[in-house]
């Protein structure tokens, strides 16, 4: 059910518009990305656009810092309410009141109700593409992404699903237990995949490779999260998670031809 701009209901979207990972509670924030290292608003002025990037001088100005802080604070306020009462039980008007902003201001920052939660994906949407673009000379795209994922496992980065912190698990339950939020993840995956395909050179072969890479990351992360949700400890699962990632990325490297070879 779509919640139209100006409606006080607690349904799905607030308005049309296109959702990570930022915010004050970084650990819980990154958890959202365990859906596949992937949804956020696609608008350049939205949470997952280039808003958070520094200007030409490499320095983020005061106005930009304030704007990013607004995204973070409103998102965290909304998530706290959703965790306490459930996504569908909290209206956008209630979120705006709790964040001490007007509804029009909230709509300006978050085009849909789902984006209040999925803002936490913002930093991760283009991460695979950035890893590929920044890889060292002689390193294949698959090798660079494998190293990144394995490093995430070692750090218990929630984007890998291997994090058993209560706040992370609570966020995952909210995400996967809410149909509107789970459905919204597809948009994130599509944008992440498109960005990766571009970094791989574009064209059909690059799109096919990107689809396989994103799918592998998603399945690995979901399997790790499933085990965390079942009560297993991250430290106990780590070894098997590393082995699974090594196998999966190894097969990717073998099957993707030039994308698995050196730069």
N, C-alpha and C positions, 0 to 999 in steps of 0.2 A: 504494500500500500504506500503510495507516494504522498509525502506531506508537502503541500504546496507552500510557496513563499507567502508568509503572512498567516498561515494556519497554526493554531496553537496545539494541534493534535500531536500524538506521539508516534506517528507512523514512520514509514521508511524515509524517503528523501525529502529534503526541504525545498529544493529547487533543482532545475536542470543544471548540469555541470559535472565536470569530471573529477592514491591515496591514496618500511618504513617498516621515518622512525626518529623521533627526537623527543625532547621534553625533559622535564626535571628528573623524572624517575627513569633513567636511561635503561636500566636492566629490564624493567617491565615493558618499556617502549620497544626495544629491539625484539621482544618476544613476538610481536605481531609478524615480523618478517619471516618467522619460521614457516609461514605458509608457502614459502618458496623463494624467499629472498626477495616474496613478494609477495594494496591499491591505494591510490591517492588521487586527488583531483588532478586532472590533466592540464588544467588551465595554467599558463605561465604565472599568473598571479596567485595561484592556489598553493597549498602546502607542498605539492610535489613538483612544482615548477622550479625555475632557476632562482627563485626568490632568495634562497639561502646562500647563493654564491657571492663571493666578494666581488667588488668592482674592479676596474682596470688596475687600480693600485694594489689590489690584493687585500684591501682593508674594508671591512663591513662598517658602514657608517652608523651613527647613533640612531637615525630614523629606521634603518633596516634592522638593527638589533632590537629596537622596540617592537617592530612588526613581527619579528620571529618569536619574541617573547610572548606576544599576544597569541600567536598560533599555539605555542606550547602550553601556556596557562589555561586557555579556553579548552583545549583538547584534554588536558589532565583533569580539569574540573568535570568535564562531561564523562570521561571514563570512570572517575570515582563514583559518580552518580549511577552510571550504568552497571558497574560492578555491585553496587549496593542494592539496587532495586530492579535491575534488568533493563535491557536496551529498549524494549517496547513500552515499558512502564514509565519512562521519563520523556517528557515532551521537550521540544526545542526551546519553548518559552521558559521552561524550568531551568534548562542549561544556561540560557542567557541571563536569567535572574541570578543564578548562583555565581556566574562569572562577572556579574555587575556590569553587563553591557546590554545594549538594546538588541532586539531581534534583527533589525536591518544590519547592524554592525556584525553580528554573528554570521548572517547570510553572506556578507561581503567576504568574510574569511573562509567560511566553510559552506560551499554551495549545497551540500546534502548532509543529512543527519549522519549517515554512515561515515562521512569524511571526518567527523569529530573523533572517531576511533581510528580510522585508517590513516590519519595524519602521521601516525607513528611509523608508517612505511616510507615516509618521504625520502629519507636519506638513502634508502636501499634500492629504490626503483631503478636507478641507472648504475648501481654498483658493479654488476658483471661487465657492463660496457666500459666502465672506468678502469677496471682491473685489466681488461684486454688492451685498452689503449695505452696503459702505462707499463705494460710488461717489458721486461728486460730484453735486450737484443739476444736472439737465439732461443727465446722461450716461446713455446707454442701457446695459443689461446687456452687450450684445454689444460696444459700444465700450469699456467698462471692461475686459472680458476680453481684447479685442484689444490694448489698451495694455499690459496685464500680460504677455501672451505676447511681444509685441515687445520689451518691456524685458528679459524673460528671454533672448531671443536676443542682445540687445546685451551682456548680462552673461555669456553662455555658461552660463546656468543649465542644469545637466544635465536638469532637468525638461522642457526643450524638445527634448532630444536633441542639441543643438548644442554638444557638448563632446567634445574629442578627447584629454583627459587619459588616460593609460594606466590609472589606477585606475578611472576612470569606465567605460572600455570593458571592462575586466575584469569589473566588476560587471554590466554589461549582458549579457555573454556567459554569466555564471553564471545570471542571471535568465532569459534567453530560451532558454538551452540546457538548462534543467532543467524538464521537463514539469510537475512538481508546483508549481513556483514560477510558471511562466507561467499555469497554470490558476488559481492563487490570485489573480492580478491581476483576474480578473473580479469578485471580491467587492469589491475596492477601487473599481473603476469604477462598480459598482452603488451603493455608498454615496456616492461623490462625486456621482453623478448625482442621487440622492435628495436630498442636501443642497442641491444647486443648484436643483432643482425647488422645494423649499420656499422658498428665497430668492427665487425668481421668482414666488411667490404661491400655489403649489400648484395642484392640479387637472390635468386631462388636458393642456391646452395647455401648461402649465408643464413637465410631464413630457416632452412631445414636444420642447419647445425645449431642455430640459436634455440630453436624449439626443443631439440634433444637435450641441450645443456641445461636449460631452465627446468625441463621436466625432471632430469636427474637430481638437480639441487632440491626441487620441491619434494620429490619422493623420499630422498634421504632425510630431509628435515622433518617431514611428517612422520616418518618411522621413528625417529628419535623422540619427537614430541609424544607419540603414542605410548612409548615405553615410559616416558616421564609421567604421563597422565595415569598410567597403570600403577604407579608407585615405585618404580625403579629409581635408583640414584644415578645421577649423571656420571659420577666417578666410576661406578660399576659398569656402566654402558659404554664408556669412552673407548675402550679398546676395540670392541666390536663395531662401534660407529666408524672408527678410523679404518678398519679393515673393509667395511662396506663401501666407504667413500673411495678408498684406493681401487677396489674392484670396479666400481661404477665409472670412475673417471678413466681408469685404464682401458675399459672397453670403448669409452667415447673416443679416446685418443687413437685407438686402433681403427675405429669405424669412420672417423670423420676426415680421413685423408689429409689434405693440406692444412685443415684447421687443427689437426693434432700434431703437426710438425713444427719445426722451428720458425721463428719470425722471418 
